[in-house]
């Protein structure tokens, strides 16, 4: 019986061919403990040899889908006024002060939002 990894279009076999040249870069990601457990469960249930193999297969799948995935389902905000965006989030009452502070920091760093 073929593994789920093989059912995803033989992506693990493609991975073996890609590494013959030895041009491998290491990337590090940070995950919550809960998400790391989910990744480990996926590795085991889908028959991947490692977390890295799972992520390589997922990335290949995302870049090889038809139609290609070019963007994530994010929408452009209706305004480029960061203060207005922050105020709208604050006014919902759904977000903690820590979230609002983090949002403020992120928007200040963003090149998308104009300083107003």
C-alpha positions in Angstrom: 0.0 0.0 0.0 1.4 3.4 -0.9 1.9 6.0 1.7 0.2 9.4 1.7 3.5 10.9 0.8 3.6 8.8 -2.4 -0.1 9.8 -3.1 0.9 13.4 -3.1 2.3 12.9 -6.6 5.5 11.1 -5.6 7.0 14.3 -4.1 9.3 12.4 -1.8 10.9 10.7 -4.9 11.4 14.2 -6.5 13.1 15.3 -3.3 15.7 12.6 -3.6 16.6 13.7 -7.1 16.8 17.4 -6.0 19.4 16.6 -3.4 21.9 14.8 -5.6 23.5 18.2 -6.5 24.0 19.0 -2.8 22.7 22.5 -3.1 20.7 22.5 0.2 19.9 25.5 2.4 18.8 25.2 6.0 15.7 27.2 7.1 14.5 27.4 10.7 10.9 28.0 11.7 9.4 28.6 15.1 6.2 26.7 16.0 4.0 26.5 19.0 4.2 23.2 20.9 0.7 22.4 19.8 1.5 23.0 16.1 4.8 21.0 16.4 2.8 18.1 17.7 0.5 18.3 14.7 3.5 18.4 12.4 4.9 15.3 14.1 1.5 13.5 13.8 1.4 14.4 10.1 4.9 13.1 9.6 3.9 9.8 11.1 0.5 9.4 9.6 1.5 10.3 6.1 4.7 8.2 6.2 7.3 11.0 5.8 10.8 10.2 7.0 11.2 13.6 8.8 9.7 17.0 9.4 11.9 18.4 6.7 10.6 15.9 4.2 7.0 16.9 5.0 7.7 20.6 4.6 9.6 20.1 1.3 6.6 18.1 0.0 4.1 20.8 1.1 6.2 23.5 -0.5 6.5 21.6 -3.7 2.7 20.9 -3.7 2.0 24.6 -3.2 4.2 25.6 -6.0 3.1 22.9 -8.4 -0.7 23.2 -8.0 -2.8 24.2 -11.0 -3.9 26.9 -10.9 -0.8 28.0 -9.0 -1.1 29.5 -5.6 0.2 33.0 -5.9 -1.2 34.6 -2.8 -2.7 33.7 0.5 -6.3 34.6 1.2 -5.4 38.0 2.7 -7.3 41.1 1.6 -5.8 44.5 1.2 -7.2 46.8 3.8 -9.6 49.5 2.7 -7.2 52.2 3.8 -3.4 52.8 4.1 -3.9 54.8 7.3 -2.3 52.7 10.0 -3.9 54.7 12.8 -7.4 54.1 11.3 -6.7 50.3 11.1 -5.5 50.1 14.7 -8.5 52.1 15.9 -10.9 49.9 14.0 -9.3 46.8 15.6 -9.4 48.4 19.1 -13.1 49.4 18.7 -14.2 45.8 18.1 -13.3 45.0 21.7 -12.1 41.5 20.5 -8.4 42.1 20.8 -6.1 42.2 23.8 -3.9 45.2 24.5 -0.9 43.0 23.7 -2.3 42.2 20.2 -3.0 45.9 19.5 0.5 46.7 20.6 1.9 44.0 18.3 -0.3 45.2 15.4 0.9 48.8 16.0 4.5 47.7 15.8 4.0 45.6 12.7 2.2 48.4 10.9 4.9 50.9 11.8 7.4 48.5 10.1 5.3 47.9 7.1 6.1 49.7 3.8 2.5 49.3 2.7 1.1 51.8 5.2 1.7 55.5 4.8 2.7 57.4 7.9 -0.4 59.6 8.8 
